[in-house]
Amino acid sequence: MKEYPAEFTVIFYYNLCVSFIAAIVGIITEPSLNAWKVRGIGLTSVLCSGLFVCCLNLSIHTWALRLKGPFYVAMFKPLSIAIAVAMGVVFLGDTLHLGR
């Protein structure tokens, strides 16, 4: 980020490349067009999660990378999984299984 400090441009190109690769892998693994039809609330949830979760998450991590450095981001990025689980339990009423 010191060489190219435009965070949103970096995030845009990162998301563009990831979307392109995911589309290729998705077409190879599921060639049936009927499986790709998403309508209603499913389409809304996919779009919202793509916009808010991916872009916002990457924006925050890139901003923290510029401010604090790579150690800070590497230290707290795995916590996003634990935070997502905790929010699912609190807000969505998911059951938490600790495993066995």
C-alpha positions as CSV (number, residue, x, y, z in Angstrom):
1,M,0.0,0.0,0.0
2,K,3.0,2.3,0.3
3,E,3.7,2.0,-3.4
4,Y,0.1,2.3,-4.6
5,P,-2.0,4.0,-1.8
6,A,-5.4,4.0,-3.6
7,E,-7.1,1.4,-1.5
8,F,-10.4,1.2,-3.3
9,T,-8.7,0.7,-6.7
10,V,-6.7,-2.2,-5.3
11,I,-9.9,-3.7,-3.7
12,F,-11.8,-3.3,-7.0
13,Y,-9.2,-5.1,-9.0
14,Y,-8.8,-7.8,-6.4
15,N,-12.6,-8.4,-6.4
16,L,-12.7,-8.3,-10.2
17,C,-10.0,-11.0,-10.4
18,V,-11.6,-13.2,-7.7
19,S,-15.0,-12.9,-9.4
20,F,-13.5,-13.9,-12.7
21,I,-11.8,-16.9,-11.3
22,A,-14.8,-18.0,-9.2
23,A,-17.0,-17.7,-12.4
24,I,-14.7,-20.0,-14.3
25,V,-14.5,-22.5,-11.5
26,G,-18.3,-22.4,-11.0
27,I,-19.0,-23.0,-14.7
28,I,-16.6,-25.9,-14.7
29,T,-18.0,-27.5,-11.6
30,E,-21.7,-26.9,-12.3
31,P,-22.5,-26.7,-16.0
32,S,-26.3,-27.0,-15.5
33,L,-27.9,-23.6,-16.1
34,N,-30.9,-24.5,-13.9
35,A,-28.6,-24.6,-10.8
36,W,-27.6,-21.0,-11.4
37,K,-31.1,-19.5,-11.2
38,V,-31.4,-17.5,-8.1
39,R,-34.5,-15.3,-7.5
40,G,-36.2,-13.3,-4.8
41,I,-34.6,-13.1,-1.4
42,G,-31.8,-15.5,-2.5
43,L,-30.6,-13.0,-5.1
44,T,-30.9,-10.1,-2.6
45,S,-28.9,-12.0,0.0
46,V,-26.2,-12.9,-2.5
47,L,-25.9,-9.3,-3.7
48,C,-25.9,-7.8,-0.2
49,S,-23.3,-10.3,1.0
50,G,-21.1,-9.6,-2.0
51,L,-21.3,-5.9,-1.6
52,F,-21.2,-5.4,2.1
53,V,-19.3,-8.4,3.4
54,C,-16.6,-8.6,0.8
55,C,-16.1,-5.0,-0.1
56,L,-16.5,-3.6,3.4
57,N,-14.3,-6.3,4.9
58,L,-11.5,-5.8,2.4
59,S,-11.8,-2.0,2.8
60,I,-11.3,-2.2,6.5
61,H,-8.4,-4.7,6.2
62,T,-6.7,-2.5,3.6
63,W,-7.1,0.6,5.7
64,A,-5.7,-1.2,8.7
65,L,-2.8,-2.4,6.6
66,R,-2.0,1.1,5.6
67,L,-2.2,2.4,9.2
68,K,-0.7,-0.4,11.3
69,G,1.1,-2.7,8.9
70,P,0.8,-6.4,7.9
71,F,1.2,-7.8,11.4
72,Y,-2.0,-6.1,12.7
73,V,-4.1,-7.4,9.8
74,A,-2.7,-10.9,10.0
75,M,-3.4,-11.0,13.7
76,F,-7.0,-9.9,13.5
77,K,-8.2,-11.3,10.2
78,P,-8.8,-14.8,11.6
79,L,-11.1,-13.3,14.2
80,S,-13.6,-12.5,11.5
81,I,-14.7,-16.1,11.6
82,A,-15.3,-16.1,15.3
83,I,-17.1,-12.7,15.1
84,A,-19.4,-14.1,12.3
85,V,-20.2,-17.2,14.4
86,A,-21.0,-15.0,17.5
87,M,-23.2,-12.7,15.5
88,G,-25.0,-15.7,13.9
89,V,-25.7,-17.0,17.4
90,V,-26.8,-13.6,18.8
91,F,-28.8,-12.2,15.9
92,L,-29.9,-15.2,13.9
93,G,-30.5,-17.7,16.7
94,D,-28.1,-20.2,15.3
95,T,-27.1,-23.1,17.5
96,L,-23.4,-23.3,18.5
97,H,-21.8,-26.7,18.3
98,L,-18.4,-27.0,19.8
99,G,-17.7,-30.3,18.1
100,R,-16.7,-33.6,19.3
